[in-house]
């Protein structure tokens, strides 16, 4: 990983090859090997993301909110309460992490459901006492087993930065939205001349706005509003 971060791709590639000889099915090693080959994997493996956030769970809120001044959950909670001031809305919080959206939003009459790949992050989310259900697993697995038109709102805050290709996930979310439902999500912004999604040195994907809007429209999400916000102060 140090060689990869230093841009010494050839040396790094030899190490990933050696690791894969020992563990041929390791999706994390396969992901890093693709990066070392100069390729952009379509997504980050669920197990890799889970391991990262299991390790960060204890200090996550302190680091993200206080040090990096991450305010998106509070901002989105304000939007949700504007849309549903009576709190009678069913909301799916994809990649809920430690439950920052739930903590800002409070309990809902329609039910707030959280999903995350990290079991330790979900343990912390449960402490808020506002989630009706918490699901441990991959985002797509949960979406594919959710009935049609189940939710009024689906939120994916700081989640698509770990997915890259959104061709499957946005239509899957659209399917589970009730008529008039809303999807609210964040992306890091790729430049217009870049591909639809690119992997930054930070390990986070950036997405081209025009391409994401096209995916939304193709999935039947026609009323689109885009806001430019500073997601965090990192780097």
Helices and strands as residue ranges (DSSP letters): H 2-5, H 9-22, H 27-36, H 46-56, G 57-59, H 60-61, I 62-67, H 72-83, E 91-94, H 100-105, E 112-116, H 119-126, E 133-136, H 139-144, E 151-156, G 160-162, H 169-176, E 177-185, E 188-189, E 197-199, E 205-207, H 209-218
